[in-house]
Amino acid sequence: MPDAYADQTTDTSSAREHLLAAYTTLRLGGPAGTVTAVDHPDDAVSVVRETAAAGRRLLVLAGGSNVVIGDAGFDGEVLLLRNRGVEVVGEDPASVLVRAAAGESWDAFAEYAVSNGWSGVECLSGIPGSAGATPIQNVGAYGQEVAHTIEAVHAYDREAGAVRVMSPDECAFAYRSSVFKHNDRYLVLSVDFRLAKSADSAPIRYAELARSLGASAGDRVPLRLARDTVLKLRAGKGMVLDPEDRDTWSVGSFFTNPVVPAAFFAGLSGSAEMPHWPGADDTVKLPAAWLIENAGFPKGFAGDGVAISSKHTLALTNRGAGTTGALLDLARTIRDGVHARFGVELHPEPVLVDCAL
Ligand SMILES: Cc1cc2nc3c(=O)[nH]c(=O)nc-3n(C[C@H](O)[C@H](O)[C@H](O)COP(=O)(O)OP(=O)(O)OC[C@H]3O[C@@H](n4cnc5c(N)ncnc54)[C@H](O)[C@@H]3O)c2cc1C
């Protein structure tokens, strides 16, 4: 499989001098205390145990595509997960159970699934980072999320001091959330995905994708076509990593789509023209990108060395000379502007490490 971390240094001999910017897609983050890269799950567990025994703080990093790390860095142990591998661990006439090591590249896994004729993750093509991080925020895009296919998560439980096999219920998956997010109790070591043996995709659920495919919602299309179309749509929005394109120096969407009570939505000024999606329990999900644009922050809106992507309103990007401080200033300006205009609170999607919004 291609090396998702090829552009990132994992030479730990000089790691003490390393800025964490070298390990994040934002290319932001100050110095690390120590950095240890592991390519075996047992070694990862050992690092976790030893760090705890030494009373030191631990930061787990894989692809670094969903973290914002403060300019002062992280004065503790940074564990870089690089354990790789994908294996079929179960099979029936209709499906395969595939285990991906936590440090495996997510997009390599998606490509592997498509090339083997296994459906369920094709619409999640092009998402950066690792397979092991996908359960953390229940990664989703274009109508799929990993909660649809995850059968089990193998995780080291720091409280129990043992590896557990966690069911989807125990993972408590929700929109861009799970039991793992903002919770350092668990270290995910591998993830089991139940994928359908099918040359065709799962039913297409996302309107923009259906339009691009010339299909209707609910149609199935050839797996390869689904993957290629998603990759093309994502690339047009700067949502596929490209070292040459600073519109991709981001964490993807910086804000989640706010979910508000239906009664609150009905009373919002401008709700008549606001796109929205009715959700469960009398809630309504609002498009953060629409709120941001209509609060006066267009694509390209710039701060100090940072800017909203010129291709996607939800992506805050480092233009090369940015700092985490400047990125968070820009995020605050946007959040406060949206609140002043609509009374709606935006929340950050990435994990903020030793910094705050
Ligand atoms: C251009 C771009 C596009 C994106 N598009 C999407 C998208 O469409 N949908 C979406 O949902 N996300 C998207 N993201 C966000 C990101 O890619 C995903 O959240 C991804 O799963 C993060 O993986 P990672 O390996 O980079 O995690 P990291 O950034 O390394 O870590 C993220 C968090 O998870 C924790 N963590 C990571 N691995 C483990 C582990 N094995 N065990 C325990 N904790 C762990 C870290 O400590 C940290 O808190 C995008 C990001 C970028 C840069």
PDBQT file of the ligand as one rigid body, heavy atoms in Angstrom, charges set to zero:
ROOT
HETATM    1  C1  LIG A 401      -8.010  17.751   3.592  1.00  0.00    +0.000 C 
HETATM    2  C2  LIG A 401      -8.771  17.052   4.691  1.00  0.00    +0.000 A 
HETATM    3  C3  LIG A 401     -10.012  16.511   4.445  1.00  0.00    +0.000 A 
HETATM    4  C4  LIG A 401     -10.741  15.859   5.455  1.00  0.00    +0.000 A 
HETATM    5  N1  LIG A 401     -11.967  15.339   5.173  1.00  0.00    +0.000 NA
HETATM    6  C5  LIG A 401     -12.682  14.708   6.133  1.00  0.00    +0.000 A 
HETATM    7  C6  LIG A 401     -13.968  14.156   5.847  1.00  0.00    +0.000 A 
HETATM    8  O1  LIG A 401     -14.459  14.227   4.726  1.00  0.00    +0.000 OA
HETATM    9  N2  LIG A 401     -14.651  13.556   6.849  1.00  0.00    +0.000 N 
HETATM   10  C7  LIG A 401     -14.128  13.423   8.111  1.00  0.00    +0.000 A 
HETATM   11  O2  LIG A 401     -14.804  12.854   8.988  1.00  0.00    +0.000 OA
HETATM   12  N3  LIG A 401     -12.892  13.924   8.409  1.00  0.00    +0.000 NA
HETATM   13  C8  LIG A 401     -12.166  14.551   7.458  1.00  0.00    +0.000 A 
HETATM   14  N4  LIG A 401     -10.932  15.070   7.748  1.00  0.00    +0.000 N 
HETATM   15  C9  LIG A 401     -10.403  14.959   9.111  1.00  0.00    +0.000 C 
HETATM   16  C10 LIG A 401      -9.415  13.780   9.317  1.00  0.00    +0.000 C 
HETATM   17  O3  LIG A 401      -8.827  13.383   8.115  1.00  0.00    +0.000 OA
HETATM   18  C11 LIG A 401     -10.082  12.566   9.952  1.00  0.00    +0.000 C 
HETATM   19  O4  LIG A 401     -10.666  12.904  11.180  1.00  0.00    +0.000 OA
HETATM   20  C12 LIG A 401      -9.074  11.423  10.183  1.00  0.00    +0.000 C 
HETATM   21  O5  LIG A 401      -9.760  10.261  10.606  1.00  0.00    +0.000 OA
HETATM   22  C13 LIG A 401      -7.987  11.753  11.196  1.00  0.00    +0.000 C 
HETATM   23  O6  LIG A 401      -7.043  10.721  11.127  1.00  0.00    +0.000 OA
HETATM   24  P1  LIG A 401      -5.542  10.953  11.609  1.00  0.00    +0.000 P 
HETATM   25  O7  LIG A 401      -4.877   9.626  11.560  1.00  0.00    +0.000 OA
HETATM   26  O8  LIG A 401      -4.919  12.034  10.834  1.00  0.00    +0.000 OA
HETATM   27  O9  LIG A 401      -5.771  11.393  13.128  1.00  0.00    +0.000 OA
HETATM   28  P2  LIG A 401      -4.878  12.408  13.965  1.00  0.00    +0.000 P 
HETATM   29  O10 LIG A 401      -5.086  13.793  13.460  1.00  0.00    +0.000 OA
HETATM   30  O11 LIG A 401      -3.489  11.899  14.064  1.00  0.00    +0.000 OA
HETATM   31  O12 LIG A 401      -5.592  12.282  15.384  1.00  0.00    +0.000 OA
HETATM   32  C14 LIG A 401      -6.875  12.856  15.572  1.00  0.00    +0.000 C 
HETATM   33  C15 LIG A 401      -7.335  12.550  17.012  1.00  0.00    +0.000 C 
HETATM   34  O13 LIG A 401      -7.530  11.152  17.158  1.00  0.00    +0.000 OA
HETATM   35  C16 LIG A 401      -6.628  10.629  18.138  1.00  0.00    +0.000 C 
HETATM   36  N5  LIG A 401      -6.149   9.348  17.607  1.00  0.00    +0.000 N 
HETATM   37  C17 LIG A 401      -5.626   9.120  16.370  1.00  0.00    +0.000 A 
HETATM   38  N6  LIG A 401      -5.371   7.810  16.226  1.00  0.00    +0.000 NA
HETATM   39  C18 LIG A 401      -5.757   7.215  17.388  1.00  0.00    +0.000 A 
HETATM   40  C19 LIG A 401      -5.746   5.866  17.861  1.00  0.00    +0.000 A 
HETATM   41  N7  LIG A 401      -5.306   4.868  17.094  1.00  0.00    +0.000 N 
HETATM   42  N8  LIG A 401      -6.217   5.612  19.103  1.00  0.00    +0.000 NA
HETATM   43  C20 LIG A 401      -6.668   6.618  19.904  1.00  0.00    +0.000 A 
HETATM   44  N9  LIG A 401      -6.702   7.910  19.507  1.00  0.00    +0.000 NA
HETATM   45  C21 LIG A 401      -6.243   8.198  18.269  1.00  0.00    +0.000 A 
HETATM   46  C22 LIG A 401      -5.527  11.656  18.313  1.00  0.00    +0.000 C 
HETATM   47  O14 LIG A 401      -4.964  11.588  19.603  1.00  0.00    +0.000 OA
HETATM   48  C23 LIG A 401      -6.304  12.941  18.068  1.00  0.00    +0.000 C 
HETATM   49  O15 LIG A 401      -6.999  13.283  19.246  1.00  0.00    +0.000 OA
HETATM   50  C24 LIG A 401     -10.183  15.740   6.750  1.00  0.00    +0.000 A 
HETATM   51  C25 LIG A 401      -8.904  16.289   7.007  1.00  0.00    +0.000 A 
HETATM   52  C26 LIG A 401      -8.215  16.933   5.982  1.00  0.00    +0.000 A 
HETATM   53  C27 LIG A 401      -6.854  17.499   6.264  1.00  0.00    +0.000 C 
ENDROOT
TORSDOF 0
